[in-house]
Amino acid sequence: MTDKLFLDTVLVMDDSPIFMQTLQQQFDGDQIRFLFADTLDAFRHQLNNAADNLSVVLLGPSADHQQVPDCLQYLQREQTGCRWINVIALQGESALSTQQLLERLQFRPSSTVLDSDQDGLRQVLANSLLALHQTDKTKKLQQRLTDIEERYEMLLDTSSEAIAFVLSGLHIYANPAYLELTGFEDLRVLSEKSLLELVSTNNAEDNLKKTLVDLEKHTLSQASLDVSLVGINDSPDLQAVLHPARFSGEKCIQVTLRERPAVVLPASAFPVSAEIEGMLSRRGFLSEAQSMLTGDTENRAVGILCISVDDFDSIKEHVGFANSDALINERAQLLLECLSEETDKVTRYSEHIFVVMVQRTQRPAVEQVVEHIIETFSSRIAEVNETSTTVTCSIGFCFAGRQTKNIDILISQSVRAAREASAEGGKRSKRFRPTLQSVDDGNERAQWQERLRHAIDQSELKLITSLISDINDDQEQITGLELCLPKSDDVEQTYGMELKQAIAGSALTAELDRHAIRVMLENLQNSQQSLMLSITPVNHDPKALADWIMASLKYAGISGTRLIFCVSSYDLQQNLQPTDILRRALNGTGIRWALDHYGATDNAVQLIKHLQPEFARLCPTKVPQTSEMARTEPFPSLVRAAREVNSQLIACSVDSADCLPSLWQSGITLIQGDFLKQKQQLVG
């Protein structure tokens, strides 16, 4: 006897229920449900009702010979993945003729068994159910593997560490941070260079070539070399960490390039008379802070503060050099009073600078701590050996992000922000953000990438919503979404196509699309409107993107019917294939499609007929402002092409009611623009 079967449904097609009753007795004790059908109509009814739970169909020995072909054809058409077992009787009144047996066998049953062989029937049925369970389990494991690989790729692409994979010394992959560090714009150019051409070892005893060979032969498990970039002036001191890995199923070597950590001087190297009670040593602070960052920080706001005493050289002249240590000790005690002994960590960074890790439930609470320290320093007069003086401080701070969890990087960012705060006059705070300097320095592109990578990591990018409304007000409302990078006062700095053009061609363009989808799903789960988001499939691996979108929809619990992906005519004119692959992969999710800048390209009519989108948003220059414009080519041709594929036209940049008659006459009912009196809003 086989193991017990659980929660399976089997449909039995036979003229008499006696065969099914015999089966039920044979499978007594198993949680298996038998359904019975004796006609084609009954067969269809049972198949439709049990479609989701049906495991196997049994064709009984005395099934009506006239209806068997029809039932099997219906089964093949409606349940292509369902197994069916052919049960026959070779003796007695129910024996099949040769022709009837051939009719059954031509539909390729998974198994054929005699009705008299009860043990064999149970074994065949059990094996069929077990095979189906194993298939389901394999599918779930495959999906889990796909999700893990997708998450790994996302972490790799957004990592602040420079990571690459090399095979026989040649690069087969490099993440954006690696490309930026080495000065390459894309992997195709970098792949022509070997690692030996790119870096050189700083120590004569280190042999990079031999190390690579040993790693490929697995005689080394890991190697760490001090290296510098070849051909780059003032190349930073780097540490190359290499170890065997796999990439896309191939054995290779993973290379991680890191800036060598600065040498931490012992506390005795600084003119401090005694250890300050309540503060950690530098080594202890780095260890504890890194341990906390490595743990789960999902529900906490972790800020790194750099507190610098303003104009310390003048203060030393006022209180005297001998009293400067005592003054710093007094300010240190004052700082400790502003912090929580349970959650916050503090250390002395240099003579007059402290570094603090602050943990709170939300970021505004961390910012309140910053302002409280500045106010406390300003309002408390320092008294040292009967000498009084006002001591203020400047604070630079930053937050640990999704990817930025390296304490050395976070300290460096907060120190940079503190310098800026001091340079602006002191007695103020400044949050670290990569700056966009003048275009004249020639580094605008690199600075944009740094600024956007930081914005993605810190979840600073937001969505702008704009309404797409129906003139008749009897259809669903659509909300158009665009990514934007706001300033500190939440006024958008740049968004939409302008934002994408700032980093066009870089590895960040794909991450921007994914980030927009993430923000949309996180912040608009309770919205009842349809959401239209512009994406650029040409920047992605479309199959991987489709898997990620479907997994994200499932996790967020949002129906795909509420999403409209908008693709630009300009992108489609360059390359149609990625969009076609993505549409096919997302078929069945209910996601709808829109064509943006419709009419802007010469092949506009061919594009809309090929894509057949549900919506087509007109190029602003093609929106008819008058009846005469509505009758002038190419506008009538655009309208006819849209009607042929049942695509609804959206008119953008409608500024006044004067345009409505011409829109109405043209059959355009969806409008977008200032006329709606709906201000753009920031969400996310």
C-alpha positions as CSV (number, residue, x, y, z in Angstrom):
1,M,0.0,0.0,0.0
2,T,1.1,3.5,-0.7
3,D,1.2,6.4,1.7
4,K,-2.1,8.1,2.4
5,L,-3.3,10.7,-0.1
6,F,-4.5,14.1,1.0
7,L,-6.9,16.8,-0.2
8,D,-7.1,15.6,-3.8
9,T,-10.1,15.7,-6.2
10,V,-10.7,12.9,-8.8
11,L,-13.4,13.1,-11.5
12,V,-14.7,9.7,-12.6
13,M,-16.4,9.4,-16.0
14,D,-18.5,6.2,-16.2
15,D,-22.0,5.1,-17.0
16,S,-22.6,3.6,-13.6
17,P,-21.7,5.1,-10.2
18,I,-20.9,1.5,-8.9
19,F,-17.3,1.9,-10.2
20,M,-16.8,5.1,-8.3
21,Q,-18.4,3.6,-5.1
22,T,-15.9,0.7,-5.4
23,L,-13.1,3.2,-5.6
24,Q,-14.3,5.1,-2.6
25,Q,-14.2,1.9,-0.5
26,Q,-10.8,1.1,-1.8
27,F,-9.5,4.6,-0.8
28,D,-11.2,4.7,2.6
29,G,-9.1,6.6,5.1
30,D,-7.6,9.0,2.4
31,Q,-8.7,12.6,2.2
32,I,-9.6,12.2,-1.4
33,R,-12.9,13.4,-3.0
34,F,-14.5,11.6,-6.0
35,L,-16.8,13.4,-8.4
36,F,-19.0,11.4,-10.8
37,A,-20.2,12.2,-14.4
38,D,-22.1,10.0,-16.8
39,T,-22.8,12.4,-19.6
40,L,-20.9,15.0,-21.5
41,D,-22.9,17.8,-19.9
42,A,-22.3,16.4,-16.4
43,F,-18.6,16.0,-17.3
44,R,-18.4,19.7,-18.3
45,H,-20.3,20.8,-15.2
46,Q,-18.0,18.9,-12.8
47,L,-14.9,20.0,-14.7
48,N,-15.9,23.7,-14.5
49,N,-16.8,23.5,-10.8
50,A,-13.6,21.7,-9.7
51,A,-11.2,23.2,-12.1
52,D,-9.0,24.7,-9.4
53,N,-8.7,21.6,-7.3
54,L,-9.0,18.8,-9.9
55,S,-6.0,16.5,-9.9
56,V,-6.9,13.5,-12.1
57,V,-9.7,12.3,-14.4
58,L,-10.5,8.6,-14.5
59,L,-12.2,7.2,-17.6
60,G,-14.2,4.2,-16.3
61,P,-14.4,0.8,-18.0
62,S,-18.1,1.2,-18.9
63,A,-18.1,4.9,-20.0
64,D,-20.5,5.6,-22.9
65,H,-18.5,4.8,-26.0
66,Q,-20.2,7.5,-28.1
67,Q,-19.4,10.3,-25.6
68,V,-15.8,9.3,-24.8
69,P,-14.1,11.2,-27.7
70,D,-16.2,14.4,-27.0
71,C,-15.3,14.3,-23.3
72,L,-11.6,13.7,-24.0
73,Q,-11.5,16.5,-26.5
74,Y,-13.2,18.9,-24.0
75,L,-10.7,17.8,-21.3
76,Q,-7.7,18.5,-23.6
77,R,-9.1,21.9,-24.5
78,E,-10.1,23.1,-21.0
79,Q,-7.6,21.3,-18.8
80,T,-4.4,20.9,-20.7
81,G,-2.3,20.1,-17.6
82,C,-4.7,17.6,-16.0
83,R,-3.7,14.0,-16.0
84,W,-6.2,11.3,-17.0
85,I,-6.1,7.6,-16.5
86,N,-7.7,5.1,-18.8
87,V,-9.4,2.2,-16.9
88,I,-10.5,-0.6,-19.2
89,A,-12.2,-4.0,-18.9
90,L,-11.0,-6.7,-21.3
91,Q,-13.7,-9.3,-20.2
92,G,-17.4,-9.2,-19.7
93,E,-20.2,-7.0,-21.1
94,S,-18.2,-3.8,-20.7
95,A,-15.2,-5.1,-22.8
96,L,-14.0,-2.5,-25.2
97,S,-13.7,-3.2,-28.9
98,T,-10.4,-2.6,-30.7
99,Q,-11.8,0.5,-32.3
100,Q,-13.0,1.9,-29.0
101,L,-9.7,1.2,-27.3
102,L,-7.8,3.0,-30.1
103,E,-10.2,6.0,-29.7
104,R,-9.2,6.2,-26.0
105,L,-5.5,5.7,-26.6
106,Q,-5.2,8.3,-29.3
107,F,-5.7,11.0,-26.6
108,R,-2.5,9.8,-24.9
109,P,-3.6,8.9,-21.3
110,S,-1.0,9.2,-18.6
111,S,-1.7,5.6,-17.7
112,T,-3.9,2.6,-18.7
113,V,-4.9,0.0,-16.1
114,L,-7.3,-2.9,-15.9
115,D,-10.4,-2.4,-13.7
116,S,-9.8,-5.9,-12.2
117,D,-6.3,-4.8,-10.9
118,Q,-7.4,-2.9,-7.9
119,D,-3.9,-2.7,-6.3
120,G,-2.5,-1.5,-9.7
121,L,-5.2,1.1,-10.0
122,R,-4.4,2.5,-6.5
123,Q,-0.7,2.5,-7.3
124,V,-1.2,4.3,-10.6
125,L,-3.5,6.9,-9.1
126,A,-1.2,7.5,-6.2
127,N,1.8,7.9,-8.5
128,S,-0.2,10.4,-10.7
129,L,-1.2,12.5,-7.6
130,L,2.4,12.3,-6.3
131,A,3.8,13.5,-9.6
132,L,1.4,16.5,-9.6
133,H,2.3,17.4,-6.0
134,Q,6.0,17.2,-7.0
135,T,5.4,19.5,-10.0
136,D,3.6,22.1,-7.8
137,K,6.5,21.9,-5.3
138,T,9.1,22.3,-8.1
139,K,7.2,25.4,-9.4
140,K,7.1,27.0,-5.9
141,L,10.8,26.3,-5.5
142,Q,11.6,27.7,-8.9
143,Q,9.6,30.9,-8.1
144,R,11.4,31.2,-4.8
145,L,14.7,30.9,-6.6
146,T,13.6,33.5,-9.1
147,D,12.7,35.9,-6.3
148,I,16.0,35.3,-4.6
149,E,18.0,35.9,-7.8
150,E,16.0,39.0,-8.5
151,R,16.6,40.4,-5.0
152,Y,20.3,39.5,-5.3
153,E,20.5,41.4,-8.7
154,M,18.8,44.4,-7.2
155,L,21.1,44.5,-4.1
156,L,24.1,44.0,-6.4
157,D,23.1,46.9,-8.8
158,T,22.3,49.3,-5.9
159,S,25.2,48.4,-3.7
160,S,27.5,51.2,-2.8
161,E,30.5,48.8,-2.9
162,A,32.2,48.4,-6.2
163,I,31.7,44.8,-7.2
164,A,32.6,42.9,-10.4
165,F,32.9,39.3,-11.7
166,V,35.8,38.2,-13.8
167,L,36.4,35.0,-15.8
168,S,40.0,34.2,-16.9
169,G,40.8,37.8,-15.9
170,L,38.2,39.4,-18.1
171,H,35.2,41.3,-16.7
172,I,31.8,39.6,-17.3
173,Y,29.8,41.9,-15.0
174,A,30.4,45.2,-13.1
175,N,27.8,47.0,-11.0
176,P,27.3,50.8,-11.3
177,A,29.6,51.6,-8.3
178,Y,32.4,49.6,-9.9
179,L,31.9,51.3,-13.3
180,E,31.9,54.8,-11.6
181,L,35.0,54.1,-9.6
182,T,37.0,52.8,-12.6
183,G,35.7,55.6,-14.9
184,F,33.8,53.5,-17.4
185,E,30.3,54.3,-18.6
186,D,29.1,50.8,-19.5
187,L,30.2,47.2,-19.2
188,R,30.7,46.7,-22.9
189,V,33.8,49.0,-22.8
190,L,35.0,47.6,-19.5
191,S,34.7,44.0,-20.8
192,E,37.5,44.6,-23.3
193,K,40.0,45.2,-20.4
194,S,41.3,42.5,-18.1
195,L,41.7,43.0,-14.4
196,L,45.5,43.0,-14.8
197,E,45.3,46.0,-17.1
198,L,42.9,47.8,-14.8
199,V,44.7,47.6,-11.4
200,S,48.2,47.2,-10.2
201,T,49.4,46.0,-6.8
202,N,51.0,48.4,-4.4
203,N,53.3,45.9,-2.8
204,A,56.1,44.2,-4.7
205,E,55.5,40.9,-3.0
206,D,51.8,40.7,-4.2
207,N,51.3,38.9,-7.5
208,L,47.9,39.5,-8.9
209,K,48.2,37.1,-11.8
210,K,49.2,34.2,-9.6
211,T,46.4,35.1,-7.1
212,L,43.8,34.8,-9.9
213,V,45.2,31.5,-11.1
214,D,45.2,30.1,-7.5
215,L,41.6,31.3,-7.0
216,E,40.5,29.6,-10.2
217,K,42.2,26.4,-9.2
218,H,40.5,26.7,-5.7
219,T,43.9,26.5,-4.0
220,L,42.9,29.8,-2.3
221,S,39.6,30.5,-0.7
222,Q,40.0,34.3,-0.5
223,A,42.6,37.0,-1.2
224,S,43.0,40.6,-0.2
225,L,45.5,42.9,-2.1
226,D,46.4,46.6,-1.8
227,V,45.9,48.0,-5.3
228,S,45.6,51.2,-7.3
229,L,43.9,52.0,-10.6
230,V,46.2,52.1,-13.7
231,G,46.4,55.4,-15.6
232,I,44.4,57.5,-13.2
233,N,46.2,60.3,-11.4
234,D,45.7,60.5,-7.7
235,S,44.1,57.1,-7.7
236,P,42.7,56.3,-4.2
237,D,44.4,53.6,-2.2
238,L,42.2,50.5,-2.7
239,Q,41.8,47.1,-1.3
240,A,40.8,44.4,-3.8
241,V,39.0,41.5,-2.1
242,L,38.8,38.4,-4.3
243,H,37.1,35.0,-3.8
244,P,35.6,32.3,-6.0
245,A,32.0,32.8,-7.0
246,R,29.3,31.9,-9.5
247,F,27.6,34.3,-11.9
248,S,24.9,33.3,-14.4
249,G,25.7,29.7,-13.6
250,E,29.4,30.0,-14.4
251,K,32.3,29.7,-12.0
252,C,34.2,32.9,-11.8
253,I,35.9,35.3,-9.4
254,Q,34.2,38.1,-7.5
255,V,36.2,41.3,-7.1
256,T,35.3,43.9,-4.6
257,L,37.2,47.2,-4.7
258,R,37.1,49.2,-1.4
259,E,38.9,52.3,-0.3
260,R,41.3,51.3,2.4
261,P,40.0,52.3,5.8
262,A,41.8,55.2,7.4
263,V,44.2,54.3,10.2
264,V,42.5,54.9,13.5
265,L,44.9,56.6,15.9
266,P,44.7,55.5,19.5
267,A,43.1,57.9,21.9
268,S,46.6,58.6,23.5
269,A,47.6,60.3,20.3
270,F,45.3,63.2,21.1
271,P,45.9,65.8,23.9
272,V,43.2,64.6,26.2
273,S,44.0,64.5,29.9
274,A,41.7,61.6,30.7
275,E,39.1,59.4,29.2
276,I,35.7,61.0,29.0
277,E,33.2,58.9,31.1
278,G,30.3,57.6,29.0
279,M,32.0,57.7,25.7
280,L,33.3,54.8,23.7
281,S,36.7,54.5,22.2
282,R,36.9,54.8,18.5
283,R,37.5,51.1,18.0
284,G,34.6,50.3,20.3
285,F,32.3,52.8,18.6
286,L,33.1,51.4,15.1
287,S,32.5,47.9,16.3
288,E,29.2,48.5,18.1
289,A,27.9,50.8,15.4
290,Q,28.7,48.4,12.5
291,S,27.1,45.6,14.5
292,M,23.8,47.6,14.9
293,L,23.8,48.6,11.2
294,T,24.3,45.0,10.1
295,G,21.2,43.9,12.1
296,D,17.6,44.6,11.3
297,T,17.1,48.4,11.1
298,E,13.8,48.2,9.1
299,N,11.6,49.8,11.7
300,R,14.2,52.3,13.1
301,A,15.7,55.6,12.0
302,V,19.5,55.4,12.4
303,G,21.3,58.8,12.2
304,I,25.1,59.4,12.2
305,L,25.9,62.9,13.6
306,C,29.1,64.8,13.4
307,I,29.3,67.5,16.1
308,S,32.0,70.1,15.5
309,V,32.8,72.9,18.0
310,D,32.7,76.2,16.0
311,D,35.8,78.3,15.7
312,F,37.8,76.2,18.1
313,D,41.1,77.9,17.4
314,S,39.7,81.3,18.6
315,I,38.2,79.5,21.7
316,K,41.6,78.1,22.6
317,E,43.2,81.5,22.4
318,H,40.5,82.9,24.7
319,V,40.5,80.2,27.4
320,G,44.2,79.3,27.0
321,F,45.8,76.2,25.4
322,A,46.1,74.5,28.8
323,N,42.3,74.8,29.4
324,S,41.2,73.5,26.0
325,D,41.0,69.9,27.1
326,A,38.9,70.8,30.1
327,L,36.5,72.8,27.8
328,I,36.1,69.8,25.5
329,N,35.4,67.5,28.5
330,E,32.7,70.0,29.6
331,R,31.1,70.0,26.2
332,A,31.3,66.2,26.0
333,Q,29.3,65.9,29.2
334,L,26.8,68.4,27.9
335,L,26.5,66.3,24.7
336,L,25.9,63.2,26.7
337,E,23.0,64.9,28.6
338,C,21.3,65.4,25.2
339,L,21.5,61.7,24.2
340,S,19.9,58.5,25.4
341,E,22.3,56.3,27.3
342,E,20.3,53.2,26.2
343,T,20.1,53.7,22.4
344,D,22.8,56.2,21.4
345,K,26.5,55.7,21.0
346,V,29.1,58.5,21.0
347,T,32.9,58.8,20.5
348,R,35.5,61.5,20.0
349,Y,36.5,61.8,16.3
350,S,39.3,64.4,16.7
351,E,40.3,67.2,19.0
352,H,37.0,69.2,18.8
353,I,34.7,66.8,16.9
354,F,32.4,64.1,18.2
355,V,30.6,61.4,16.2
356,V,27.2,60.0,17.5
357,M,24.9,57.2,16.4
358,V,21.3,58.1,17.3
359,Q,18.5,55.6,17.0
360,R,14.8,56.6,17.1
361,T,11.6,55.2,15.7
362,Q,11.3,57.9,13.0
363,R,13.7,60.3,11.2
364,P,12.0,63.5,12.5
365,A,12.9,62.4,16.0
366,V,16.6,62.2,15.1
367,E,16.4,65.7,13.6
368,Q,14.9,66.9,16.9
369,V,17.9,65.5,18.7
370,V,20.2,67.5,16.3
371,E,18.4,70.8,17.0
372,H,18.3,70.1,20.7
373,I,22.1,69.7,20.8
374,I,22.7,72.9,18.8
375,E,20.3,74.8,21.2
376,T,21.8,73.3,24.3
377,F,25.4,74.2,23.2
378,S,24.3,77.8,22.4
379,S,22.4,78.4,25.6
380,R,24.9,77.0,28.1
381,I,27.9,79.2,28.9
382,A,31.2,77.2,29.2
383,E,33.1,78.0,32.4
384,V,36.7,76.8,32.6
385,N,39.0,78.0,35.5
386,E,36.9,81.1,36.0
387,T,36.9,81.9,32.3
388,S,33.5,82.0,30.7
389,T,32.8,81.8,27.0
390,T,30.0,81.0,24.6
391,V,30.6,77.8,22.6
392,T,28.4,76.8,19.7
393,C,28.5,73.8,17.4
394,S,27.7,72.8,13.9
395,I,26.3,69.4,13.1
396,G,26.4,67.4,9.9
397,F,24.2,64.3,9.8
398,C,23.1,61.5,7.5
399,F,20.9,58.4,7.8
400,A,21.6,54.8,7.2
401,G,19.7,53.7,4.1
402,R,18.6,50.5,2.4
403,Q,22.1,49.9,1.0
404,T,24.3,52.3,3.0
405,K,25.1,50.4,6.1
406,N,28.8,50.9,6.2
407,I,29.8,53.0,9.3
408,D,32.9,54.4,7.7
409,I,30.9,55.7,4.7
410,L,28.2,57.2,7.0
411,I,30.8,58.9,9.2
412,S,32.5,60.3,6.1
413,Q,29.2,61.7,4.8
414,S,28.3,63.4,8.2
415,V,31.8,64.9,8.4
416,R,31.4,66.4,4.9
417,A,28.0,67.9,5.9
418,A,29.5,69.3,9.2
419,R,32.3,71.1,7.2
420,E,29.6,72.7,5.0
421,A,27.6,73.8,8.0
422,S,30.7,75.3,9.6
423,A,31.7,77.0,6.4
424,E,28.2,78.6,6.2
425,G,28.7,80.4,9.6
426,G,28.3,77.7,12.2
427,K,25.6,77.2,14.8
428,R,23.5,75.2,12.4
429,S,22.8,71.7,11.1
430,K,23.1,70.3,7.6
431,R,22.0,66.9,6.3
432,F,24.4,65.2,3.9
433,R,23.3,65.3,0.2
434,P,25.6,65.0,-2.7
435,T,25.9,68.4,-4.3
436,L,25.2,69.3,-7.9
437,Q,28.0,71.7,-8.7
438,S,28.5,74.0,-11.7
439,V,28.3,72.4,-15.2
440,D,31.7,74.1,-15.9
441,D,33.6,71.6,-13.8
442,G,32.8,68.9,-16.3
443,N,31.5,66.4,-13.7
444,E,27.8,67.1,-14.0
445,R,26.9,63.6,-15.1
446,A,28.9,61.9,-12.3
447,Q,27.4,64.2,-9.7
448,W,23.9,63.5,-10.9
449,Q,24.5,59.8,-10.6
450,E,25.9,60.2,-7.1
451,R,22.9,62.4,-6.1
452,L,20.3,60.0,-7.5
453,R,22.0,56.9,-6.1
454,H,21.9,58.6,-2.7
455,A,18.2,59.6,-3.2
456,I,17.3,56.0,-4.1
457,D,19.1,54.7,-1.1
458,Q,17.5,57.2,1.3
459,S,14.0,57.0,-0.3
460,E,14.1,60.7,-1.2
461,L,12.7,60.3,-4.6
462,K,9.0,60.9,-4.7
463,L,6.1,60.7,-7.1
464,I,4.2,63.6,-8.7
465,T,0.5,62.9,-9.4
466,S,-1.5,64.6,-12.0
467,L,-5.1,64.0,-12.9
468,I,-6.3,62.6,-16.2
469,S,-10.0,63.3,-16.3
470,D,-13.0,62.5,-18.5
471,I,-15.0,65.4,-20.1
472,N,-18.2,63.4,-19.6
473,D,-17.3,62.6,-16.0
474,D,-18.7,59.1,-16.5
475,Q,-15.5,57.0,-16.8
476,E,-12.8,56.0,-14.4
477,Q,-10.3,58.7,-13.3
478,I,-6.7,58.0,-14.1
479,T,-3.8,59.4,-12.1
480,G,-0.6,60.0,-14.0
481,L,2.6,59.4,-12.0
482,E,6.1,60.8,-12.6
483,L,9.3,60.5,-10.4
484,C,10.7,63.7,-9.0
485,L,13.7,64.8,-6.9
486,P,12.4,67.4,-4.5
487,K,14.4,70.1,-2.7
488,S,14.5,70.3,1.0
489,D,11.4,72.5,1.0
490,D,9.5,69.8,-1.0
491,V,9.4,71.9,-4.2
492,E,10.2,69.6,-7.1
493,Q,13.7,70.2,-8.5
494,T,13.4,68.0,-11.6
495,Y,11.1,65.2,-12.7
496,G,9.9,63.0,-15.6
497,M,11.9,63.0,-18.8
498,E,14.2,65.7,-17.5
499,L,15.2,63.5,-14.6
500,K,15.9,60.5,-16.8
501,Q,17.8,62.5,-19.4
502,A,20.2,63.7,-16.6
503,I,21.5,60.1,-16.3
504,A,20.6,58.7,-19.7
505,G,22.7,55.7,-20.6
506,S,23.9,54.9,-17.0
507,A,23.0,51.9,-15.0
508,L,20.8,54.0,-12.8
509,T,18.1,54.4,-15.4
510,A,16.7,50.9,-14.9
511,E,16.8,51.3,-11.1
512,L,14.8,54.5,-11.4
513,D,11.9,52.6,-13.1
514,R,12.0,49.9,-10.4
515,H,12.1,52.5,-7.7
516,A,9.1,54.3,-9.2
517,I,7.1,51.1,-9.2
518,R,8.1,50.3,-5.6
519,V,7.1,53.8,-4.4
520,M,3.9,53.6,-6.3
521,L,2.9,50.2,-4.7
522,E,4.0,51.2,-1.2
523,N,2.1,54.5,-1.1
524,L,-1.0,54.0,-3.2
525,Q,-2.3,50.7,-2.0
526,N,-5.6,52.3,-0.8
527,S,-6.2,54.4,-3.9
528,Q,-9.2,53.4,-6.1
529,Q,-8.0,55.2,-9.2
530,S,-6.1,53.7,-12.1
531,L,-2.4,54.6,-12.1
532,M,-0.4,55.5,-15.2
533,L,3.3,55.3,-14.8
534,S,5.9,56.0,-17.5
535,I,8.6,53.2,-17.9
536,T,11.4,52.5,-20.3
537,P,11.6,48.8,-21.1
538,V,14.6,49.3,-23.3
539,N,16.7,49.9,-20.2
540,H,15.8,46.5,-18.7
541,D,16.1,42.8,-19.1
542,P,12.3,42.5,-19.9
543,K,11.8,39.0,-18.7
544,A,13.5,39.7,-15.3
545,L,11.5,42.9,-15.0
546,A,8.2,41.1,-15.7
547,D,9.0,38.5,-13.0
548,W,9.9,41.3,-10.5
549,I,6.7,43.2,-11.3
550,M,4.5,40.1,-10.8
551,A,6.2,39.3,-7.5
552,S,5.8,43.0,-6.4
553,L,2.1,43.0,-7.3
554,K,1.5,39.8,-5.3
555,Y,3.4,41.1,-2.3
556,A,1.5,44.4,-2.3
557,G,-1.8,42.8,-2.9
558,I,-2.7,45.1,-5.8
559,S,-4.6,44.1,-8.9
560,G,-2.8,44.6,-12.1
561,T,-5.9,46.0,-13.7
562,R,-5.3,49.3,-11.8
563,L,-1.9,49.8,-13.4
564,I,-1.2,51.4,-16.8
565,F,2.4,51.3,-18.1
566,C,3.1,54.2,-20.5
567,V,5.9,53.8,-23.1
568,S,7.3,56.7,-25.1
569,S,7.0,56.7,-28.9
570,Y,10.6,57.8,-29.0
571,D,11.8,54.7,-27.2
572,L,9.6,52.4,-29.3
573,Q,11.0,54.0,-32.5
574,Q,14.5,53.0,-31.5
575,N,13.7,49.5,-30.3
576,L,10.4,47.7,-30.1
577,Q,11.6,44.3,-29.0
578,P,12.0,44.9,-25.2
579,T,8.5,46.3,-24.9
580,D,7.0,43.4,-26.9
581,I,8.8,40.9,-24.7
582,L,7.6,42.6,-21.5
583,R,4.0,42.8,-22.7
584,R,4.0,39.1,-23.5
585,A,5.5,38.2,-20.2
586,L,2.9,40.3,-18.3
587,N,0.0,39.0,-20.3
588,G,-2.7,37.7,-17.9
589,T,-1.8,40.1,-15.1
590,G,-4.5,42.7,-16.3
591,I,-1.9,45.4,-16.6
592,R,-2.9,47.9,-19.3
593,W,-0.7,49.8,-21.7
594,A,-0.5,53.4,-23.0
595,L,1.5,55.1,-25.8
596,D,3.1,58.4,-24.8
597,H,4.0,61.3,-27.1
598,Y,1.6,59.8,-29.7
599,G,2.1,61.6,-33.0
600,A,5.6,62.9,-32.2
601,T,7.3,60.3,-34.5
602,D,7.0,59.7,-38.2
603,N,5.8,56.1,-37.7
604,A,3.1,57.1,-35.2
605,V,0.3,55.2,-37.0
606,Q,2.4,52.1,-37.4
607,L,3.4,52.2,-33.7
608,I,-0.2,52.4,-32.4
609,K,-1.3,49.6,-34.7
610,H,1.5,47.4,-33.5
611,L,1.3,48.2,-29.8
612,Q,-2.6,48.4,-29.7
613,P,-2.5,50.3,-26.4
614,E,-5.7,51.0,-24.4
615,F,-4.7,54.7,-24.2
616,A,-2.6,57.0,-26.4
617,R,-1.4,60.3,-24.9
618,L,-1.0,62.9,-27.6
619,C,2.2,64.8,-28.1
620,P,1.4,68.4,-26.8
621,T,2.0,69.8,-30.3
622,K,-0.7,67.5,-31.7
623,V,-3.5,68.5,-29.3
624,P,-6.0,70.4,-31.5
625,Q,-6.6,73.9,-30.1
626,T,-9.1,74.8,-32.7
627,S,-11.6,73.1,-35.1
628,E,-9.3,73.9,-38.0
629,M,-6.4,72.1,-36.3
630,A,-8.6,69.1,-35.8
631,R,-9.2,68.9,-39.5
632,T,-5.6,69.4,-40.5
633,E,-3.4,66.3,-41.3
634,P,-1.8,64.4,-39.7
635,F,-4.3,64.7,-36.8
636,P,-7.3,63.0,-38.6
637,S,-5.0,60.1,-39.5
638,L,-3.9,59.8,-35.9
639,V,-7.5,59.7,-34.7
640,R,-8.5,57.1,-37.3
641,A,-5.5,54.8,-36.4
642,A,-6.5,55.0,-32.7
643,R,-10.1,54.1,-33.4
644,E,-9.1,51.1,-35.4
645,V,-7.3,49.6,-32.4
646,N,-9.9,50.9,-29.8
647,S,-7.3,53.1,-28.2
648,Q,-8.6,56.0,-26.2
649,L,-6.8,59.3,-26.9
650,I,-5.6,61.5,-24.0
651,A,-5.1,65.2,-24.7
652,C,-2.4,66.8,-22.5
653,S,-1.6,70.5,-21.9
654,V,-5.3,71.6,-22.1
655,D,-5.1,75.2,-20.8
656,S,-8.6,76.5,-21.3
657,A,-12.2,75.6,-22.2
658,D,-11.6,77.0,-25.7
659,C,-10.1,73.6,-26.7
660,L,-13.0,71.5,-25.5
661,P,-15.3,71.8,-28.6
662,S,-12.5,70.7,-31.0
663,L,-11.6,67.8,-28.6
664,W,-15.3,66.8,-28.3
665,Q,-15.7,66.8,-32.1
666,S,-12.6,64.7,-32.5
667,G,-13.9,62.1,-30.1
668,I,-11.3,62.9,-27.4
669,T,-12.8,62.8,-23.9
670,L,-9.8,62.2,-21.6
671,I,-7.8,65.4,-20.9
672,Q,-4.8,66.4,-18.8
673,G,-3.5,69.9,-18.0
674,D,-3.9,73.2,-16.1
675,F,-7.5,73.5,-17.2
676,L,-8.5,70.8,-14.7
677,K,-7.4,73.1,-11.8
678,Q,-5.7,70.2,-10.2
679,K,-2.3,71.1,-8.9
680,Q,0.4,68.5,-9.1
681,Q,0.9,66.8,-5.8
682,L,3.9,65.1,-4.1
683,V,3.2,61.6,-2.7
684,G,5.5,58.9,-1.3
